[in-house]
């Protein structure tokens, strides 16, 4: 959820987790956007974490964490 919140502020996707080696980043198209994404990721990281932790705890309490269930039916 933390990275999802950060993605709302950046031009690219998964910039912070990509820098940490935890995901593959999709960088922005232009060089100036990539530089701005790096700055935004540093500045917004802590406030985004402060928002993400309570939201994750609420989701876990409601049993709606990161699990996805798929069900296929044959016609």
PDB file of N, CA, C, O and CB in Angstrom:
ATOM      1  N   UNK A   1       0.825  -1.187   0.000  1.00  0.00           N
ATOM      2  CA  UNK A   1       0.000   0.000   0.000  1.00  0.00           C
ATOM      3  C   UNK A   1       0.873   1.257   0.000  1.00  0.00           C
ATOM      4  O   UNK A   1       0.511   2.277  -0.585  1.00  0.00           O
ATOM      5  CB  UNK A   1      -0.941  -0.005   1.208  1.00  0.00           C
ATOM      6  N   UNK A   2       2.029   1.167   0.665  1.00  0.00           N
ATOM      7  CA  UNK A   2       2.936   2.304   0.714  1.00  0.00           C
ATOM      8  C   UNK A   2       3.371   2.713  -0.691  1.00  0.00           C
ATOM      9  O   UNK A   2       3.339   3.894  -1.038  1.00  0.00           O
ATOM     10  CB  UNK A   2       4.157   1.974   1.573  1.00  0.00           C
ATOM     11  N   UNK A   3       3.776   1.733  -1.493  1.00  0.00           N
ATOM     12  CA  UNK A   3       4.223   2.033  -2.855  1.00  0.00           C
ATOM     13  C   UNK A   3       3.064   2.541  -3.708  1.00  0.00           C
ATOM     14  O   UNK A   3       3.267   3.396  -4.570  1.00  0.00           O
ATOM     15  CB  UNK A   3       4.848   0.787  -3.501  1.00  0.00           C
ATOM     16  N   UNK A   4       1.878   2.041  -3.488  1.00  0.00           N
ATOM     17  CA  UNK A   4       0.705   2.504  -4.236  1.00  0.00           C
ATOM     18  C   UNK A   4       0.451   3.985  -3.969  1.00  0.00           C
ATOM     19  O   UNK A   4       0.133   4.742  -4.886  1.00  0.00           O
ATOM     20  CB  UNK A   4      -0.542   1.674  -3.860  1.00  0.00           C
ATOM     21  N   UNK A   5       0.593   4.388  -2.719  1.00  0.00           N
ATOM     22  CA  UNK A   5       0.420   5.804  -2.374  1.00  0.00           C
ATOM     23  C   UNK A   5       1.507   6.632  -3.056  1.00  0.00           C
ATOM     24  O   UNK A   5       1.221   7.692  -3.614  1.00  0.00           O
ATOM     25  CB  UNK A   5       0.463   6.011  -0.829  1.00  0.00           C
ATOM     26  N   UNK A   6       2.754   6.155  -3.015  1.00  0.00           N
ATOM     27  CA  UNK A   6       3.841   6.885  -3.686  1.00  0.00           C
ATOM     28  C   UNK A   6       3.602   6.986  -5.187  1.00  0.00           C
ATOM     29  O   UNK A   6       3.917   8.009  -5.794  1.00  0.00           O
ATOM     30  CB  UNK A   6       5.187   6.199  -3.421  1.00  0.00           C
ATOM     31  N   UNK A   7       3.051   5.943  -5.791  1.00  0.00           N
ATOM     32  CA  UNK A   7       2.783   5.965  -7.232  1.00  0.00           C
ATOM     33  C   UNK A   7       1.822   7.091  -7.610  1.00  0.00           C
ATOM     34  O   UNK A   7       1.846   7.567  -8.745  1.00  0.00           O
ATOM     35  CB  UNK A   7       2.209   4.621  -7.682  1.00  0.00           C
ATOM     36  N   UNK A   8       0.990   7.513  -6.684  1.00  0.00           N
ATOM     37  CA  UNK A   8       0.074   8.610  -6.955  1.00  0.00           C
ATOM     38  C   UNK A   8       0.770   9.952  -7.122  1.00  0.00           C
ATOM     39  O   UNK A   8       0.184  10.896  -7.651  1.00  0.00           O
ATOM     40  CB  UNK A   8      -0.928   8.708  -5.856  1.00  0.00           C
ATOM     41  N   UNK A   9       2.019  10.041  -6.674  1.00  0.00           N
ATOM     42  CA  UNK A   9       2.763  11.294  -6.740  1.00  0.00           C
ATOM     43  C   UNK A   9       3.847  11.305  -7.805  1.00  0.00           C
ATOM     44  O   UNK A   9       4.388  12.369  -8.108  1.00  0.00           O
ATOM     45  CB  UNK A   9       3.377  11.580  -5.414  1.00  0.00           C
ATOM     46  N   UNK A  10       4.182  10.159  -8.383  1.00  0.00           N
ATOM     47  CA  UNK A  10       5.313  10.074  -9.307  1.00  0.00           C
ATOM     48  C   UNK A  10       4.852   9.841 -10.745  1.00  0.00           C
ATOM     49  O   UNK A  10       3.720   9.424 -10.990  1.00  0.00           O
ATOM     50  CB  UNK A  10       6.258   8.956  -8.879  1.00  0.00           C
ATOM     51  N   UNK A  11       5.752  10.119 -11.689  1.00  0.00           N
ATOM     52  CA  UNK A  11       5.479   9.875 -13.105  1.00  0.00           C
ATOM     53  C   UNK A  11       5.664   8.401 -13.451  1.00  0.00           C
ATOM     54  O   UNK A  11       4.909   7.847 -14.249  1.00  0.00           O
ATOM     55  CB  UNK A  11       6.390  10.741 -13.984  1.00  0.00           C
ATOM     56  N   UNK A  12       6.676   7.765 -12.846  1.00  0.00           N
ATOM     57  CA  UNK A  12       6.937   6.344 -13.061  1.00  0.00           C
ATOM     58  C   UNK A  12       6.164   5.502 -12.065  1.00  0.00           C
ATOM     59  O   UNK A  12       5.333   6.017 -11.316  1.00  0.00           O
ATOM     60  CB  UNK A  12       8.434   6.048 -12.953  1.00  0.00           C
ATOM     61  N   UNK A  13       6.439   4.208 -12.060  1.00  0.00           N
ATOM     62  CA  UNK A  13       5.751   3.292 -11.144  1.00  0.00           C
ATOM     63  C   UNK A  13       6.772   2.467 -10.383  1.00  0.00           C
ATOM     64  O   UNK A  13       7.795   2.065 -10.937  1.00  0.00           O
ATOM     65  CB  UNK A  13       4.776   2.367 -11.912  1.00  0.00           C
ATOM     66  N   UNK A  14       6.496   2.220  -9.121  1.00  0.00           N
ATOM     67  CA  UNK A  14       7.307   1.369  -8.238  1.00  0.00           C
ATOM     68  C   UNK A  14       8.745   1.858  -8.117  1.00  0.00           C
ATOM     69  O   UNK A  14       9.673   1.050  -8.058  1.00  0.00           O
ATOM     70  CB  UNK A  14       7.302  -0.061  -8.747  1.00  0.00           C
ATOM     71  N   UNK A  15       8.934   3.156  -8.079  1.00  0.00           N
ATOM     72  CA  UNK A  15      10.264   3.746  -8.027  1.00  0.00           C
ATOM     73  C   UNK A  15      10.970   3.390  -6.715  1.00  0.00           C
ATOM     74  O   UNK A  15      12.123   2.959  -6.736  1.00  0.00           O
ATOM     75  CB  UNK A  15      10.176   5.269  -8.189  1.00  0.00           C
ATOM     76  N   UNK A  16      10.300   3.564  -5.587  1.00  0.00           N
ATOM     77  CA  UNK A  16      10.938   3.308  -4.293  1.00  0.00           C
ATOM     78  C   UNK A  16      11.256   1.829  -4.114  1.00  0.00           C
ATOM     79  O   UNK A  16      12.374   1.488  -3.727  1.00  0.00           O
ATOM     80  CB  UNK A  16      10.040   3.788  -3.152  1.00  0.00           C
ATOM     81  N   UNK A  17      10.310   0.952  -4.384  1.00  0.00           N
ATOM     82  CA  UNK A  17      10.577  -0.479  -4.235  1.00  0.00           C
ATOM     83  C   UNK A  17      11.613  -0.960  -5.245  1.00  0.00           C
ATOM     84  O   UNK A  17      12.386  -1.871  -4.950  1.00  0.00           O
ATOM     85  CB  UNK A  17       9.283  -1.279  -4.392  1.00  0.00           C
ATOM     86  N   UNK A  18      11.637  -0.367  -6.418  1.00  0.00           N
ATOM     87  CA  UNK A  18      12.660  -0.700  -7.409  1.00  0.00           C
ATOM     88  C   UNK A  18      14.045  -0.310  -6.921  1.00  0.00           C
ATOM     89  O   UNK A  18      15.007  -1.050  -7.123  1.00  0.00           O
ATOM     90  CB  UNK A  18      12.362  -0.009  -8.736  1.00  0.00           C
ATOM     91  N   UNK A  19      14.151   0.847  -6.280  1.00  0.00           N
ATOM     92  CA  UNK A  19      15.431   1.295  -5.743  1.00  0.00           C
ATOM     93  C   UNK A  19      15.904   0.394  -4.605  1.00  0.00           C
ATOM     94  O   UNK A  19      17.106   0.223  -4.402  1.00  0.00           O
ATOM     95  CB  UNK A  19      15.325   2.737  -5.259  1.00  0.00           C
ATOM     96  N   UNK A  20      14.963  -0.177  -3.870  1.00  0.00           N
ATOM     97  CA  UNK A  20      15.302  -1.083  -2.773  1.00  0.00           C
ATOM     98  C   UNK A  20      15.516  -2.517  -3.252  1.00  0.00           C
ATOM     99  O   UNK A  20      15.874  -3.386  -2.457  1.00  0.00           O
ATOM    100  CB  UNK A  20      14.210  -1.054  -1.721  1.00  0.00           C
ATOM    101  N   UNK A  21      15.300  -2.771  -4.535  1.00  0.00           N
ATOM    102  CA  UNK A  21      15.494  -4.104  -5.089  1.00  0.00           C
ATOM    103  C   UNK A  21      14.351  -5.063  -4.785  1.00  0.00           C
ATOM    104  O   UNK A  21      14.524  -6.276  -4.900  1.00  0.00           O
ATOM    105  CB  UNK A  21      16.768  -4.676  -4.571  1.00  0.00           C
ATOM    106  N   UNK A  22      13.190  -4.547  -4.401  1.00  0.00           N
ATOM    107  CA  UNK A  22      12.057  -5.385  -4.025  1.00  0.00           C
ATOM    108  C   UNK A  22      11.025  -5.533  -5.137  1.00  0.00           C
ATOM    109  O   UNK A  22      10.082  -6.314  -5.009  1.00  0.00           O
ATOM    110  CB  UNK A  22      11.397  -4.823  -2.805  1.00  0.00           C
ATOM    111  N   UNK A  23      11.198  -4.790  -6.223  1.00  0.00           N
ATOM    112  CA  UNK A  23      10.247  -4.819  -7.328  1.00  0.00           C
ATOM    113  C   UNK A  23      10.960  -4.290  -8.568  1.00  0.00           C
ATOM    114  O   UNK A  23      12.041  -3.707  -8.478  1.00  0.00           O
ATOM    115  CB  UNK A  23       8.959  -3.975  -7.005  1.00  0.00           C
ATOM    116  N   UNK A  24      10.350  -4.498  -9.703  1.00  0.00           N
ATOM    117  CA  UNK A  24      10.914  -3.904 -10.915  1.00  0.00           C
ATOM    118  C   UNK A  24      10.231  -2.562 -11.161  1.00  0.00           C
ATOM    119  O   UNK A  24       9.008  -2.480 -11.276  1.00  0.00           O
ATOM    120  CB  UNK A  24      10.741  -4.856 -12.147  1.00  0.00           C
ATOM    121  N   UNK A  25      11.039  -1.529 -11.239  1.00  0.00           N
ATOM    122  CA  UNK A  25      10.519  -0.182 -11.430  1.00  0.00           C
ATOM    123  C   UNK A  25      10.194   0.058 -12.897  1.00  0.00           C
ATOM    124  O   UNK A  25      10.819  -0.511 -13.792  1.00  0.00           O
ATOM    125  CB  UNK A  25      11.525   0.862 -10.929  1.00  0.00           C
ATOM    126  N   UNK A  26       9.207   0.908 -13.122  1.00  0.00           N
ATOM    127  CA  UNK A  26       8.878   1.374 -14.476  1.00  0.00           C
ATOM    128  C   UNK A  26       9.170   2.869 -14.463  1.00  0.00           C
ATOM    129  O   UNK A  26       8.322   3.663 -14.057  1.00  0.00           O
ATOM    130  CB  UNK A  26       7.350   1.060 -14.886  1.00  0.00           C
ATOM    131  N   UNK A  27      10.367   3.259 -14.904  1.00  0.00           N
ATOM    132  CA  UNK A  27      10.738   4.673 -14.822  1.00  0.00           C
ATOM    133  C   UNK A  27       9.934   5.543 -15.780  1.00  0.00           C
ATOM    134  O   UNK A  27       9.384   5.073 -16.776  1.00  0.00           O
ATOM    135  CB  UNK A  27      12.215   4.837 -15.108  1.00  0.00           C
ATOM    136  N   UNK A  28       9.889   6.820 -15.442  1.00  0.00           N
ATOM    137  CA  UNK A  28       9.220   7.805 -16.289  1.00  0.00           C
ATOM    138  C   UNK A  28       9.949   7.917 -17.620  1.00  0.00           C
ATOM    139  O   UNK A  28      11.105   7.512 -17.744  1.00  0.00           O
ATOM    140  CB  UNK A  28       9.155   9.183 -15.588  1.00  0.00           C
ATOM    141  N   UNK A  29       9.270   8.465 -18.600  1.00  0.00           N
ATOM    142  CA  UNK A  29       9.834   8.550 -19.950  1.00  0.00           C
ATOM    143  C   UNK A  29      10.979   9.548 -20.060  1.00  0.00           C
ATOM    144  O   UNK A  29      11.984   9.256 -20.710  1.00  0.00           O
ATOM    145  CB  UNK A  29       8.756   8.924 -20.928  1.00  0.00           C
ATOM    146  N   UNK A  30      10.853  10.700 -19.450  1.00  0.00           N
ATOM    147  CA  UNK A  30      11.830  11.767 -19.624  1.00  0.00           C
ATOM    148  C   UNK A  30      12.774  11.848 -18.432  1.00  0.00           C
ATOM    149  O   UNK A  30      12.402  11.508 -17.308  1.00  0.00           O
ATOM    150  CB  UNK A  30      11.126  13.104 -19.827  1.00  0.00           C
ATOM    151  N   UNK A  31      14.000  12.301 -18.687  1.00  0.00           N
ATOM    152  CA  UNK A  31      15.021  12.384 -17.647  1.00  0.00           C
ATOM    153  C   UNK A  31      14.588  13.296 -16.496  1.00  0.00           C
ATOM    154  O   UNK A  31      14.784  12.951 -15.331  1.00  0.00           O
ATOM    155  CB  UNK A  31      16.332  12.885 -18.241  1.00  0.00           C
ATOM    156  N   UNK A  32      14.008  14.445 -16.807  1.00  0.00           N
ATOM    157  CA  UNK A  32      13.603  15.372 -15.752  1.00  0.00           C
ATOM    158  C   UNK A  32      12.511  14.762 -14.880  1.00  0.00           C
ATOM    159  O   UNK A  32      12.446  15.046 -13.684  1.00  0.00           O
ATOM    160  CB  UNK A  32      13.117  16.695 -16.358  1.00  0.00           C
ATOM    161  N   UNK A  33      11.649  13.924 -15.465  1.00  0.00           N
ATOM    162  CA  UNK A  33      10.615  13.254 -14.683  1.00  0.00           C
ATOM    163  C   UNK A  33      11.227  12.221 -13.742  1.00  0.00           C
ATOM    164  O   UNK A  33      10.773  12.062 -12.609  1.00  0.00           O
ATOM    165  CB  UNK A  33       9.593  12.586 -15.608  1.00  0.00           C
ATOM    166  N   UNK A  34      12.249  11.524 -14.210  1.00  0.00           N
ATOM    167  CA  UNK A  34      12.924  10.531 -13.359  1.00  0.00           C
ATOM    168  C   UNK A  34      13.623  11.204 -12.182  1.00  0.00           C
ATOM    169  O   UNK A  34      13.592  10.690 -11.063  1.00  0.00           O
ATOM    170  CB  UNK A  34      13.945   9.720 -14.181  1.00  0.00           C
ATOM    171  N   UNK A  35      14.251  12.352 -12.429  1.00  0.00           N
ATOM    172  CA  UNK A  35      14.897  13.088 -11.332  1.00  0.00           C
ATOM    173  C   UNK A  35      13.859  13.591 -10.336  1.00  0.00           C
ATOM    174  O   UNK A  35      14.071  13.529  -9.125  1.00  0.00           O
ATOM    175  CB  UNK A  35      15.719  14.272 -11.881  1.00  0.00           C
ATOM    176  N   UNK A  36      12.750  14.082 -10.843  1.00  0.00           N
ATOM    177  CA  UNK A  36      11.681  14.553  -9.968  1.00  0.00           C
ATOM    178  C   UNK A  36      11.082  13.391  -9.172  1.00  0.00           C
ATOM    179  O   UNK A  36      10.748  13.555  -7.998  1.00  0.00           O
ATOM    180  CB  UNK A  36      10.585  15.259 -10.790  1.00  0.00           C
ATOM    181  N   UNK A  37      10.945  12.225  -9.794  1.00  0.00           N
ATOM    182  CA  UNK A  37      10.438  11.037  -9.101  1.00  0.00           C
ATOM    183  C   UNK A  37      11.329  10.653  -7.927  1.00  0.00           C
ATOM    184  O   UNK A  37      10.836  10.269  -6.866  1.00  0.00           O
ATOM    185  CB  UNK A  37      10.328   9.862 -10.073  1.00  0.00           C
ATOM    186  N   UNK A  38      12.646  10.758  -8.118  1.00  0.00           N
ATOM    187  CA  UNK A  38      13.576  10.435  -7.032  1.00  0.00           C
ATOM    188  C   UNK A  38      13.373  11.390  -5.858  1.00  0.00           C
ATOM    189  O   UNK A  38      13.328  10.957  -4.707  1.00  0.00           O
ATOM    190  CB  UNK A  38      15.040  10.501  -7.529  1.00  0.00           C
ATOM    191  N   UNK A  39      13.253  12.673  -6.142  1.00  0.00           N
ATOM    192  CA  UNK A  39      13.025  13.667  -5.093  1.00  0.00           C
ATOM    193  C   UNK A  39      11.688  13.428  -4.403  1.00  0.00           C
ATOM    194  O   UNK A  39      11.609  13.441  -3.174  1.00  0.00           O
ATOM    195  CB  UNK A  39      13.073  15.087  -5.677  1.00  0.00           C
ATOM    196  N   UNK A  40      10.653  13.213  -5.177  1.00  0.00           N
ATOM    197  CA  UNK A  40       9.320  12.979  -4.614  1.00  0.00           C
ATOM    198  C   UNK A  40       9.319  11.741  -3.728  1.00  0.00           C
ATOM    199  O   UNK A  40       8.713  11.741  -2.657  1.00  0.00           O
ATOM    200  CB  UNK A  40       8.277  12.827  -5.735  1.00  0.00           C
ATOM    201  N   UNK A  41       9.995  10.688  -4.170  1.00  0.00           N
ATOM    202  CA  UNK A  41      10.032   9.445  -3.394  1.00  0.00           C
ATOM    203  C   UNK A  41      10.664   9.670  -2.026  1.00  0.00           C
ATOM    204  O   UNK A  41      10.211   9.103  -1.032  1.00  0.00           O
ATOM    205  CB  UNK A  41      10.803   8.362  -4.155  1.00  0.00           C
ATOM    206  N   UNK A  42      11.708  10.495  -1.970  1.00  0.00           N
ATOM    207  CA  UNK A  42      12.360  10.773  -0.693  1.00  0.00           C
ATOM    208  C   UNK A  42      11.477  11.647   0.193  1.00  0.00           C
ATOM    209  O   UNK A  42      11.326  11.374   1.384  1.00  0.00           O
ATOM    210  CB  UNK A  42      13.713  11.451  -0.920  1.00  0.00           C
ATOM    211  N   UNK A  43      10.898  12.691  -0.383  1.00  0.00           N
ATOM    212  CA  UNK A  43      10.111  13.647   0.401  1.00  0.00           C
ATOM    213  C   UNK A  43       8.787  13.046   0.892  1.00  0.00           C
ATOM    214  O   UNK A  43       8.354  13.331   2.008  1.00  0.00           O
ATOM    215  CB  UNK A  43       9.831  14.895  -0.431  1.00  0.00           C
ATOM    216  N   UNK A  44       8.160  12.234   0.077  1.00  0.00           N
ATOM    217  CA  UNK A  44       6.822  11.726   0.395  1.00  0.00           C
ATOM    218  C   UNK A  44       6.861  10.369   1.109  1.00  0.00           C
ATOM    219  O   UNK A  44       5.823   9.897   1.574  1.00  0.00           O
ATOM    220  CB  UNK A  44       6.002  11.607  -0.881  1.00  0.00           C
ATOM    221  N   UNK A  45       8.028   9.738   1.206  1.00  0.00           N
ATOM    222  CA  UNK A  45       8.118   8.381   1.757  1.00  0.00           C
ATOM    223  C   UNK A  45       7.571   8.282   3.181  1.00  0.00           C
ATOM    224  O   UNK A  45       6.759   7.401   3.463  1.00  0.00           O
ATOM    225  CB  UNK A  45       9.558   7.914   1.738  1.00  0.00           C
ATOM    226  N   UNK A  46       7.996   9.158   4.070  1.00  0.00           N
ATOM    227  CA  UNK A  46       7.558   9.076   5.470  1.00  0.00           C
ATOM    228  C   UNK A  46       6.073   9.412   5.618  1.00  0.00           C
ATOM    229  O   UNK A  46       5.358   8.661   6.282  1.00  0.00           O
ATOM    230  CB  UNK A  46       8.393  10.022   6.343  1.00  0.00           C
ATOM    231  N   UNK A  47       5.571  10.516   5.024  1.00  0.00           N
ATOM    232  CA  UNK A  47       4.127  10.764   5.133  1.00  0.00           C
ATOM    233  C   UNK A  47       3.283   9.635   4.532  1.00  0.00           C
ATOM    234  O   UNK A  47       2.219   9.303   5.053  1.00  0.00           O
ATOM    235  CB  UNK A  47       3.779  12.074   4.448  1.00  0.00           C
ATOM    236  N   UNK A  48       3.768   9.049   3.429  1.00  0.00           N
ATOM    237  CA  UNK A  48       3.027   7.940   2.828  1.00  0.00           C
ATOM    238  C   UNK A  48       3.026   6.732   3.759  1.00  0.00           C
ATOM    239  O   UNK A  48       2.024   6.022   3.849  1.00  0.00           O
ATOM    240  CB  UNK A  48       3.631   7.560   1.463  1.00  0.00           C
ATOM    241  N   UNK A  49       4.125   6.495   4.443  1.00  0.00           N
ATOM    242  CA  UNK A  49       4.201   5.387   5.397  1.00  0.00           C
ATOM    243  C   UNK A  49       3.239   5.619   6.560  1.00  0.00           C
ATOM    244  O   UNK A  49       2.597   4.683   7.036  1.00  0.00           O
ATOM    245  CB  UNK A  49       5.645   5.218   5.921  1.00  0.00           C
ATOM    246  N   UNK A  50       3.143   6.862   7.013  1.00  0.00           N
ATOM    247  CA  UNK A  50       2.223   7.182   8.107  1.00  0.00           C
ATOM    248  C   UNK A  50       0.766   6.961   7.711  1.00  0.00           C
ATOM    249  O   UNK A  50      -0.073   6.671   8.563  1.00  0.00           O
ATOM    250  CB  UNK A  50       2.421   8.625   8.554  1.00  0.00           C
ATOM    251  N   UNK A  51       0.470   7.094   6.444  1.00  0.00           N
ATOM    252  CA  UNK A  51      -0.894   6.811   5.963  1.00  0.00           C
ATOM    253  C   UNK A  51      -1.084   5.327   5.687  1.00  0.00           C
ATOM    254  O   UNK A  51      -2.161   4.785   5.933  1.00  0.00           O
ATOM    255  CB  UNK A  51      -1.196   7.617   4.690  1.00  0.00           C
ATOM    256  N   UNK A  52      -0.044   4.664   5.178  1.00  0.00           N
ATOM    257  CA  UNK A  52      -0.174   3.268   4.755  1.00  0.00           C
ATOM    258  C   UNK A  52      -0.290   2.296   5.930  1.00  0.00           C
ATOM    259  O   UNK A  52      -1.053   1.332   5.860  1.00  0.00           O
ATOM    260  CB  UNK A  52       1.012   2.884   3.900  1.00  0.00           C
ATOM    261  N   UNK A  53       0.455   2.537   7.005  1.00  0.00           N
ATOM    262  CA  UNK A  53       0.442   1.585   8.129  1.00  0.00           C
ATOM    263  C   UNK A  53      -0.947   1.445   8.739  1.00  0.00           C
ATOM    264  O   UNK A  53      -1.410   0.316   8.905  1.00  0.00           O
ATOM    265  CB  UNK A  53       1.433   2.026   9.207  1.00  0.00           C
ATOM    266  N   UNK A  54      -1.639   2.537   9.083  1.00  0.00           N
ATOM    267  CA  UNK A  54      -2.991   2.349   9.629  1.00  0.00           C
ATOM    268  C   UNK A  54      -3.954   1.705   8.632  1.00  0.00           C
ATOM    269  O   UNK A  54      -4.801   0.897   9.014  1.00  0.00           O
ATOM    270  CB  UNK A  54      -3.553   3.683  10.076  1.00  0.00           C
ATOM    271  N   UNK A  55      -3.822   2.063   7.361  1.00  0.00           N
ATOM    272  CA  UNK A  55      -4.696   1.459   6.357  1.00  0.00           C
ATOM    273  C   UNK A  55      -4.444  -0.040   6.238  1.00  0.00           C
ATOM    274  O   UNK A  55      -5.390  -0.816   6.106  1.00  0.00           O
ATOM    275  CB  UNK A  55      -4.494   2.135   4.999  1.00  0.00           C
ATOM    276  N   UNK A  56      -3.177  -0.456   6.283  1.00  0.00           N
ATOM    277  CA  UNK A  56      -2.844  -1.882   6.238  1.00  0.00           C
ATOM    278  C   UNK A  56      -3.374  -2.599   7.477  1.00  0.00           C
ATOM    279  O   UNK A  56      -3.874  -3.719   7.377  1.00  0.00           O
ATOM    280  CB  UNK A  56      -1.320  -2.078   6.121  1.00  0.00           C
ATOM    281  N   UNK A  57      -3.269  -1.969   8.631  1.00  0.00           N
ATOM    282  CA  UNK A  57      -3.775  -2.587   9.859  1.00  0.00           C
ATOM    283  C   UNK A  57      -5.292  -2.747   9.807  1.00  0.00           C
ATOM    284  O   UNK A  57      -5.825  -3.762  10.253  1.00  0.00           O
ATOM    285  CB  UNK A  57      -3.375  -1.752  11.083  1.00  0.00           C
ATOM    286  N   UNK A  58      -5.976  -1.762   9.273  1.00  0.00           N
ATOM    287  CA  UNK A  58      -7.433  -1.862   9.119  1.00  0.00           C
ATOM    288  C   UNK A  58      -7.778  -2.981   8.151  1.00  0.00           C
ATOM    289  O   UNK A  58      -8.678  -3.777   8.418  1.00  0.00           O
ATOM    290  CB  UNK A  58      -8.030  -0.523   8.626  1.00  0.00           C
ATOM    291  N   UNK A  59      -7.068  -3.051   7.024  1.00  0.00           N
ATOM    292  CA  UNK A  59      -7.316  -4.108   6.035  1.00  0.00           C
ATOM    293  C   UNK A  59      -7.059  -5.489   6.639  1.00  0.00           C
ATOM    294  O   UNK A  59      -7.818  -6.429   6.401  1.00  0.00           O
ATOM    295  CB  UNK A  59      -6.428  -3.900   4.789  1.00  0.00           C
ATOM    296  N   UNK A  60      -5.987  -5.605   7.419  1.00  0.00           N
ATOM    297  CA  UNK A  60      -5.690  -6.897   8.053  1.00  0.00           C
ATOM    298  C   UNK A  60      -6.764  -7.257   9.072  1.00  0.00           C
ATOM    299  O   UNK A  60      -7.170  -8.416   9.163  1.00  0.00           O
ATOM    300  CB  UNK A  60      -4.305  -6.864   8.733  1.00  0.00           C
ATOM    301  N   UNK A  61      -7.225  -6.278   9.834  1.00  0.00           N
ATOM    302  CA  UNK A  61      -8.286  -6.518  10.809  1.00  0.00           C
ATOM    303  C   UNK A  61      -9.588  -6.948  10.164  1.00  0.00           C
ATOM    304  O   UNK A  61     -10.347  -7.729  10.739  1.00  0.00           O
ATOM    305  CB  UNK A  61      -8.518  -5.284  11.627  1.00  0.00           C
ATOM    306  N   UNK A  62      -9.843  -6.445   8.986  1.00  0.00           N
ATOM    307  CA  UNK A  62     -11.059  -6.813   8.253  1.00  0.00           C
ATOM    308  C   UNK A  62     -10.847  -8.025   7.355  1.00  0.00           C
ATOM    309  O   UNK A  62     -11.743  -8.431   6.615  1.00  0.00           O
ATOM    310  CB  UNK A  62     -11.539  -5.638   7.419  1.00  0.00           C
ATOM    311  N   UNK A  63      -9.645  -8.598   7.431  1.00  0.00           N
ATOM    312  CA  UNK A  63      -9.271  -9.775   6.645  1.00  0.00           C
ATOM    313  C   UNK A  63      -9.354  -9.494   5.142  1.00  0.00           C
ATOM    314  O   UNK A  63      -9.772 -10.351   4.363  1.00  0.00           O
ATOM    315  CB  UNK A  63     -10.173 -10.961   7.007  1.00  0.00           C
ATOM    316  N   UNK A  64      -8.956  -8.295   4.751  1.00  0.00           N
ATOM    317  CA  UNK A  64      -8.909  -7.917   3.339  1.00  0.00           C
ATOM    318  C   UNK A  64      -7.505  -7.466   2.974  1.00  0.00           C
ATOM    319  O   UNK A  64      -7.319  -6.394   2.398  1.00  0.00           O
ATOM    320  CB  UNK A  64      -9.932  -6.801   3.032  1.00  0.00           C
ATOM    321  N   UNK A  65      -6.522  -8.284   3.308  1.00  0.00           N
ATOM    322  CA  UNK A  65      -5.131  -7.963   3.026  1.00  0.00           C
ATOM    323  C   UNK A  65      -4.800  -8.146   1.562  1.00  0.00           C
ATOM    324  O   UNK A  65      -5.657  -7.964   0.697  1.00  0.00           O
ATOM    325  CB  UNK A  65      -4.217  -8.814   3.868  1.00  0.00           C
ATOM    326  N   UNK A  66      -3.562  -8.504   1.282  1.00  0.00           N
ATOM    327  CA  UNK A  66      -3.070  -8.594  -0.081  1.00  0.00           C
ATOM    328  C   UNK A  66      -3.391  -9.884  -0.806  1.00  0.00           C
ATOM    329  O   UNK A  66      -2.804 -10.146  -1.856  1.00  0.00           O
ATOM    330  CB  UNK A  66      -1.630  -8.408  -0.077  1.00  0.00           C
ATOM    331  N   UNK A  67      -4.290 -10.697  -0.295  1.00  0.00           N
ATOM    332  CA  UNK A  67      -4.616 -11.969  -0.947  1.00  0.00           C
ATOM    333  C   UNK A  67      -5.716 -11.776  -1.979  1.00  0.00           C
ATOM    334  O   UNK A  67      -6.654 -11.003  -1.782  1.00  0.00           O
ATOM    335  CB  UNK A  67      -5.044 -13.017   0.094  1.00  0.00           C
ATOM    336  N   UNK A  68      -5.579 -12.496  -3.078  1.00  0.00           N
ATOM    337  CA  UNK A  68      -6.578 -12.457  -4.136  1.00  0.00           C
ATOM    338  C   UNK A  68      -7.049 -13.887  -4.378  1.00  0.00           C
ATOM    339  O   UNK A  68      -6.234 -14.805  -4.475  1.00  0.00           O
ATOM    340  CB  UNK A  68      -6.004 -11.811  -5.451  1.00  0.00           C
ATOM    341  N   UNK A  69      -8.332 -14.071  -4.473  1.00  0.00           N
ATOM    342  CA  UNK A  69      -8.888 -15.392  -4.745  1.00  0.00           C
ATOM    343  C   UNK A  69      -9.558 -15.378  -6.108  1.00  0.00           C
ATOM    344  O   UNK A  69     -10.372 -14.502  -6.400  1.00  0.00           O
ATOM    345  CB  UNK A  69      -9.893 -15.813  -3.643  1.00  0.00           C
ATOM    346  N   UNK A  70      -9.214 -16.346  -6.935  1.00  0.00           N
ATOM    347  CA  UNK A  70      -9.819 -16.465  -8.253  1.00  0.00           C
ATOM    348  C   UNK A  70     -10.662 -17.739  -8.298  1.00  0.00           C
ATOM    349  O   UNK A  70     -10.290 -18.767  -7.731  1.00  0.00           O
ATOM    350  CB  UNK A  70      -8.731 -16.474  -9.368  1.00  0.00           C
ATOM    351  N   UNK A  71     -11.777 -17.653  -8.967  1.00  0.00           N
ATOM    352  CA  UNK A  71     -12.634 -18.814  -9.117  1.00  0.00           C
ATOM    353  C   UNK A  71     -13.030 -18.914 -10.588  1.00  0.00           C
ATOM    354  O   UNK A  71     -13.565 -17.963 -11.158  1.00  0.00           O
ATOM    355  CB  UNK A  71     -13.892 -18.720  -8.189  1.00  0.00           C
ATOM    356  N   UNK A  72     -12.768 -20.059 -11.193  1.00  0.00           N
ATOM    357  CA  UNK A  72     -13.087 -20.286 -12.595  1.00  0.00           C
ATOM    358  C   UNK A  72     -14.214 -21.295 -12.699  1.00  0.00           C
ATOM    359  O   UNK A  72     -14.234 -22.295 -11.982  1.00  0.00           O
ATOM    360  CB  UNK A  72     -11.847 -20.771 -13.375  1.00  0.00           C
ATOM    361  N   UNK A  73     -15.145 -21.029 -13.589  1.00  0.00           N
ATOM    362  CA  UNK A  73     -16.239 -21.960 -13.830  1.00  0.00           C
ATOM    363  C   UNK A  73     -16.265 -22.309 -15.312  1.00  0.00           C
ATOM    364  O   UNK A  73     -16.149 -21.434 -16.170  1.00  0.00           O
ATOM    365  CB  UNK A  73     -17.601 -21.359 -13.373  1.00  0.00           C
ATOM    366  N   UNK A  74     -16.415 -23.572 -15.595  1.00  0.00           N
ATOM    367  CA  UNK A  74     -16.541 -24.006 -16.983  1.00  0.00           C
ATOM    368  C   UNK A  74     -17.996 -23.903 -17.406  1.00  0.00           C
ATOM    369  O   UNK A  74     -18.900 -24.285 -16.663  1.00  0.00           O
ATOM    370  CB  UNK A  74     -16.017 -25.454 -17.167  1.00  0.00           C
ATOM    371  N   UNK A  75     -18.205 -23.398 -18.575  1.00  0.00           N
ATOM    372  CA  UNK A  75     -19.574 -23.241 -19.072  1.00  0.00           C
ATOM    373  C   UNK A  75     -20.075 -24.506 -19.716  1.00  0.00           C
ATOM    374  O   UNK A  75     -21.211 -24.550 -20.189  1.00  0.00           O
ATOM    375  CB  UNK A  75     -19.655 -22.099 -20.060  1.00  0.00           C
TER     376      UNK A  75
END
